[in-house]
């Protein structure tokens, strides 16, 4: 990677020397663009170019706007042979200590745009802060995704080849609308967006060139154009399909702020406000999620074959059944929040097997609960906690564990639920969990999804009439922990929660000889129980991907070999 600095400047003469002095340590060439500044600043910038040999000063004869200055710098850097350019503001509000992390990320992801995601202190003007959230909302609509968490931060590393290709085909705003528009259009161009948290400080006596009325009008007009640009792209988006991906390679459609907004809506408006916000979002996901929509219909069709009399499904599965499936997922999300907040009482739950779990907790030794993405997984956890106020540790194979923990603590500071993010269920994970079990805690593992690292460690077992890959990892881990193993399912039926806990094994540990057969037998029993409950409540099946796809094929497609790379 060959990197240069880009600094647009219009009448910033007070902080520019401090900014350049701080940047000197990185030993990077710099293009300093004077965007038609007044004489005082122009002379100061010339002095800086004379003082720092690595600074190249470029003049605009008159003020064209920040966006125009950035474009001038980016195009000059590209013409001079640089592959990437780091944009930094001249007024000292960016945390330059984050530059090494941004460079490291850009080196690992050379095709991506690396951008700061601002973390503000008390110096931020509240009007600007609240205005950003309006822009966030429109950017999510314009990109039909939550990939861009903040589009207004000017602290970013551009991949210059992709940026130059955009400049040759698209006209962009030249003022305060530029940062937003260029990021949205790069996203349209399939440039990946990676955002890193960075502190942003608004210096005292800082100079702002944001023109309240004019720039707000420009930004509003820009969003109008981007919105209609999104509409022209919508048919292609609806037809786009990613059925061939392994589920773990499918980008999670949401973010910390999405979780946070839903949680805050719940706190202030309860279910009605959550539904008012959630249902339009579900409709959006249904319209734009071709892969998930197709996977939903495929599963419902297979479930219908095994239970033709199911009253919740049409005789011939259509998009209406799939929409009901999506809405069921949304309603289950509210049940999850109820469970997190301890608002579901035991008298609302039919839990005939509760004594089984209570007896195990009384022994003082923990256990493994094998669960699934069928029904209300969070209620399973909550009921386990309610039993004896025991701590529950949940293994998750996604990147949102920390975010869920943050929101959970805000909703319910007394929660004894702990989400632990792991990349793979391996012996190092077993060492961590062995301590939990020895302390009498419960370990919850979803055993229905293979991980991105499980290639070659799956067993294809019959599931609703077709072979499906099930991961060995959860069962190997349970055998290493040498503790009782239970299966647990929770479904909502006839307006009540039905919890089913069944022993699977006193311990999966045993002689090395026969280990494979012992684990396969446990996996088979688990898959049969999963299939039984999936037939009973197909609309509560929340694996929105091709569950029967051969796992090695999907993993090969989502993770190319080194030769292919």
N, C-alpha and C positions, 0 to 999 in steps of 0.2 A: 504494500500500500504506500502510495506517495501522496503525502498530505500537505496542504497549505492552509493558512489562516485567512479568513475574510472578515474585515471589520468595516461596516458602513458607518459614516460619520457625517452628521450635519450639526454644526455649531456646538460640538462637545469638545471643548478645549481644556476643561478643568480636570477631568479624570483620565484623559487619553494617555498621558505619560505614565500614570500609575498602572493602567491596564497593560500597556506595552511592556513596562518593566516586569510585571508579574508574568507575562507570557514569554519573556526572554529565556527562561529556564527550559522551555520545551524545544528550543532550537529548531523552530519551524519557520519557513518563509511566510511572509505576511503581505497580503494585498490590502492596503488601507485606502478606502474610497472616500474622497471628499465630495459630498453631494451638494456642491454649490454653496459652501459655507461662507459666512461673512469673513472679512479680512482678518480679524483677530484669530479666528480658528484656522483659517487658511495658512497664516504665517506659522501658527503653532504646529500644524500638521507637517509643514515643510521642515520645521526644525526637528521633528521626530524622525522623519525620513533621513535626515542628515545624521542624526545621532545613532539610529539603529540601522546597521547595514543590511539587515535581513528584511527591512520594510520597503515595499514598493508602493509609492504614492500615485494614485490615479485620480484625476480631477474630472468632475462634471462641471461644465461651464455655468450651469444654473441648477437649482434644486429640482430634482425629478421625483424624489421619494425614496424611502428606505428600500422598497422592493426593487426599484431600478438599480440602486447602488449594489445590492446583493447580487443581482443578475450580472452586472458588469464584472464584479469580482469572480463569480463562479465561471463565467465564460472565459475570462482571462486566464484563470488557473487551468481550466481544461485545455485551452490553446497552448499553454506552456508545458503541457505534458503531465499534469497532476491527475491522480485518479480520484482523490477525495478532497473536500474542502470543509473546514470547521468554521462555522459562522459564530462570531462572538460580538456582543453589543459593546459599544465604546464607552458606556457610562458606568461601568463597574458593577452592574447588578447581578452578573452571572458569577457563580462560584467556580473559579478557574481550577480549584483543587480537584474537580470532577473530570477534568480533561483526560487524565490517564485511563480512567475507567471507560470513557467514551471511545478513546482510541483502541483500547483492548477489545471492546465490543465490535467496533467497526472492522477491526482486523479479522475477528472470528466470523463476521457477517458482512463481507465486502459488497454485497449487492443491496444491502439494506440502508435505509435512512435512519440514522441514530439521532434521537432527539431527547432533550431534557424534558422531564415531567415536573413542573415547578412545585416546590414545597415552600410556602410563604411564611414569613414571620409577621409580626404586628405592623411592619412598615408598609404593607401592601394597602393601597387605596381600596376601600371596600367597594366603591362603584366599579372599579376594574375587575375585582375578584368576582362579583356577582354577574357582571357582564360576560365573563368567560364561560359561565355555565350555560348561558343561552347559546353561545357559539358551539360548545360541546354538543348540545342537543342537535343542532342543525348539521354538524359534521357527521354525527352518527347516522342521521337520515341520509345525507348525501353520499356516504360511503356504504350504506346498508350494512353496517357492522359497528362493533365497538372497538375496532383495532386501534383507532386514534383516541388516546385518552386526553391529550392536550395538544391543540394545533397552533397555539399562539406563542409558544416559547421560541425565541430566536437563537437559542443555544443548541446547535445541531450540526451533525456531520453529514454532508451530502455525498452520495455516490455520483460522480460527475458525468459518467457515461449516460446513466439514466436521466439525469437532470438536463443534459444537453439535448438528448432526444426529445424531451418534453418541450424545451424552449423552441425547438425547430418546428413543432407541430401545433403548439398552443400559445395563445396570447394570455398573459397574466397581468393582474393588477400591479401597479408600480409603487403603491404606498403601503399603508398599514394592512391592506387586504392581502398582501403577497404571501406572508408566512402561512396563512390558513389555506389559501388557494393552491399554492404549490404542493403542500402536503396532501391535500385531497386528490389532486390530479396525479401525483406520483402513485398514490394508492390505487387510483383507477388504472394506472399503467402497470399494476401488479408489483410495484416496489414494496418490499416488506418494510414495516414501520416498527422500530424497537425504541421504547422509551425508558429512560433511566431517571430515577428521582434526583433532583438537584435543588439546592436551596437558592432562592431568589430574594435579593435584598433591594429595596428601593431607597437609594441614598438620600440623606437630607440635602436639600437644595438641588436635587436632581432636576435635570431639564427634560420635560416630556414634549415630544412633537406630535402627540396624538391630538388631532383637531376634532373636537367633540362632535359637531354637527356633520362636517364634511366627511370625516372618516367613518362615522356610523352609517351615513348614507351609502358610502362606497361598500362597506362590509355588508349592508343589507342587500344592495344590488348584486354583490358577488354571490351571496347565499341564494338569491333568487335564481341566478344563472346556473349555479351548481345544482340546485334542486331540479330544475328542468333537465339539466344534463343527466342527473340520476334517473329521471323518468325514461329518457331515451335508452339508458343502459339496463333498465329493469327487465325487459323480456329476456335478454341474454342471461341476466342473473338468475331468473327463474328457471331457465333451462339448464343452467350449469349444474353438474352433478359430480360428486366426489365419492361415489359408491365404492371405488377401489381402494380407498385408504383404510389402514388399520385405525380402530377407533381412537387410539392414543395419539395418532398423528393429525386427527381432525381438531382444528383449533377450537378451544372452548368459546362458546358464543356468549360472552358476558365479561364482566370485570368486577374488581372490588367495588367500584362505584355503583354498578348495577345491583350488587348484593346489598350495599349500604343503602341505596335509595329504597329498595323494597323493605329493608328492615326499619328505616325511619318512617316510611309510610304506615307500616304496621303499628309502630309505637304511637303515632299521632292520630291515625284514622281507622285502625283496626282492619278487619277483612274488607270492608266496603271500599276504602281508599286503595288498598292493595290491588283489589280486582279492577278498579278504575284505571290504574296504571298498568297492571299486568296483562289484561286481556288484549289491548292494542299491541303490546310487545309480542305476545304469543302469536297474534295474527301476522305480525311482521316476520317472525321466525318461520311460521308455516308457509308463507308466500315465498320467502327467499331461500329456505332450506331444502333444496331439491333432494339431497342425499338422505337427510333425516326423514323427509316426507315419504320417500320411496321405501326406506327401511321400515317405517311404521306400517305402511300398507302391506308389505311383504310379511311382516310378523303377524298382523291381524288375519291375513289370508291363511297362513299356516295354522294359527290357533283355531280359526273357524273350521278348518278341515277336521280337527280333532274334537271339536265340540260344536257340531252344526246347529244345536238348539240354543246356543248362547243368546240370551235376549238383548244384550247390549250391542250386538253387531248385526249389520244388515245381512241379508241372504247373499248378496254379492257385495264384497268390500269395495267402497268408493272413497273419494277424497273426504266425504262427510265423516266417515268412520275415523279417518286419520286426524281430522280436525278435533273430533271428540277425544282422541288419544292425546293430542297436544294440550287440550284444555284440562284433561285429567292430570297431566303433569303439573300444570299451573296450580290447580286446586291442591294437589299434594304438597306443593311448595308452601302453601299457607299452613297446612297441617304440620309441616316440618318446623316452621317458626313457632307454632303453638307448642310443639314438643320441646324446642330449645328453651322456651320461656316457662316451662313447667305448667302450662295452662291446660294440659290434657290430664284429667284426673283418672285414677285407676277405676273408678266406678263407671267411666265411659268406655271401658275396655273389657272385652271378653277375653280373659287370659286364664283359661282352664289349667294351663300347665305351669302356672307361676311358682308352684311349690318346688318344681324340679330345679329351677334356677336359684330359688331361695335356699334350698338345702345345700347346693354347691357353695354359695357365698358363706354359709354358716361354717363350712369346713376351714375357712381362713385361707384357702388356696384359690387362685384365680382360674379362669377358664377361657377357652376360645369360642366365640360365637361366629359361625360362618353364616353370612347373610348374603343379600343379592340386591340388584337394582330393580327389584319387583316390590311394589307396595311402598310403605313408608319406612325407609331405613332408619330415619332419625327417631321415629317413634319407638322402634326396637331399642335404640340406645337409651332413650328417655325412660322407658319402662324399666330397663335394667338398672338405671340410676335410682329410680323411685323405690325399687325393691328394698335396698338396704343403704342407700346413699353411697354406693360403691363407685369408685372412679372407673370410667370407661375410656379406653384408648382405641381410637379408630384409625386404621391404616388407610391412607388414600394415595392413589397413584396419579394425582394431578398437581398442578402448581398453585392451587388456590388454598392450600391448607392454612397458611398463615392468615390469609384474608378472612376465611371463615372463622378462625379463632378470634380475630379482632372483633368481628361483628357479633359473634356469639357472646363475648365478654361484655359488649355494650348492651346487648339485649338482656342478658342474665348474668350478672357478675358472680352469682353463686354457683354457676354451672360446674359440674364435675366431669364434663365431656372434654376430651382432648383429642384434636385431630393431628396425626403425625404423618407428614409427607415423606414418602419413600419412593425411590426410583425403581427398586426391585426388592422382592421379598427374598433376601439372601441371609447367610449366617450372621452378618453384622447386624442386620435387623433383628435376628433372633436373640442376640445378646442383649439388645436394648429391651426387648419385650419379655425376656426371661425374668428380669428384675420386676417388671410390672406384675407378672403372674405370681411370683414369689411373695409379693406384697398384697396378694388377694384381689388384685384388680382384674377387670375383664378386658379382653382383647377382641375387637370386632374386625373381621376381615371379610370383604366382599369377594366371593370365590367364583363369580360368574364372568369376570372380564380378564382377558389375558393382558399382560403388560407389554410395552414396546420392547422389552428385553427378554421376553419369554419364548422366542423362537426356538423350536426344538424341545421345549419343555411343556408341551401341551398334550392332552389326550382327547381324541375325538370320540365323543359319546353320543348315543341316541338322545335327541331332544325334539319332542313333538314330531317325530317321524323322520328326522333328518340328522345326520351326524354334525355336531357342533364342537368347536375346540374349547376345552376347559383347561384352565391353568393348573399345573402341578404345584406352583409356588405356595399357595395358601395351605395346602395339605402337607407339604414338606415342612413348612414353618411350624404348623401345629404339631408335627411329630417331633421336631426339635425341642419344643416347649414342654413336651411330656406332661400334658395336663388333659382334663376332660374336654371334649369337643362336642358342641351342640350346633344344630341348625336352628335358625330363627327367621320367621316370616311374619310380616304384619300387613294385613289387607283391610281395606275399608269396605264393608259389606252391610247392606241394609241400614246405612246410617250409623253403624258402630264399627269400632276397631276390633279386629280379630287377630290375636297374637298366638302364634303356634311355635312352641319350643320343643324340640325333640332331641334326645341324646343321639349322637352319631358314634362316639367311641369314648371309652374311659381314658384311652391314650392311643395315639397312632404310632407311638414309639414301639420298637420291637427289634427282633433280630434282623441283621442286614439281609440275610437270606429271606426271600419272600417279601421284601420291603415294597417292591414295585406292585406286586399283586395286592398287598394290603392297602396301599394308597389308592390304587385304581378302584378297588372295591368301595372305598369311602367316597371317592369322586363320583362313582356310578350312583351310589345311594343319594348323594347330594343332588345330582342332575335329575334324578327321578322325582325327588321332592320338589325341586324347582319347577319341573314341567307340570306337576300336578297342580300347584298353586297358580302357575301362569295360565293354565286352561280355565281355572275358576275366575280369574280377573285379568283378562288380556289387556284391558285399557289401563292397568296399573303396571304394565311392563315398560320400564324407562331406559332400556338399552336402545337408543335411537341410531343404530347402525346395523349392518348386515351380520347378524349374530352367527349365521351358519357358514360364513365365508371361511375358506381354508386359511388358517392363521399364517402359515408360512408365506403364502402368496401376498397377503395384504401387508405383511411386514417387509417383504422384499420390495414392494412398490413404494412404501413410505420411507424406507431406509435403504437407498442405493448402496451397492458395494463400493469398495474403495476404487476398484477399476472403473466403475461407472462415474465416480466423482472426479 
